[in-house]
Amino acid sequence: MSSPSKRREMDVMKLMMSDYTVETINDGLNEFNVMFNGPKDSLYEGGVWKVHVELPDGYPYKSPSIGFINKIFHPNVDELSGSVCLDVINQSWSPMFDLLNVFEVFLPQLLLYPNASDPLNGDAASLMMKDREQYELKVKEYCDRYAKKENIDASAAEDESDEEDISDGHCTSSDDEIAGHADP
């Protein structure tokens, strides 16, 4: 690529041309929301999440900030802010990765293989380790309550008025800001 801005443009366009619904914010390519479906054969299958993405000025050399807007019960996702603790995004990001990798590989892997030893949601991690059956029921309850397309559409106006950046103080990260906000 000849410049980071061309690469940013190409990556966002590639994401828009894929099967994902992408909503740009302020008509730019630096900040947008992506509709993300829970991976097949997972506890999250059937759930739909709106994921907030912010691309820093240094993208693709600096990683995107990723945050779930609607609630999700997962050890590596902060329940209130939606920030994600994922090494490949926070620590070992490479310009070889693109936005499709985030939505087709990294986030599905996060949901399929939670890491309770590095939690942002201590309650989810503890429940997962102590009572797997109750953990699975709670994940499904959150999917039913917060991750239905109609729930996302109904709260879209609230999401836009509440939006703010949050800092991730719990996960070891080279990024200072993670995108997301609390769900009312």
ABEGO torsion letter per residue (X at the ends): XABAAAAAAAAAAAAAABABBBBBBGGBAABBBBBBBBBBGBAABGBBBBBBBBBBAAOAABBBBBBBABBBBBAABBAAAGBBBBAAAAAABBAABBAAAAAAAAAAAAAABBBAABBABAAAAAAAAABAAAAAAAAAAAAAAAABAAAAAAAAAAAAAABBBBBBAABBBABABBBEBBBX
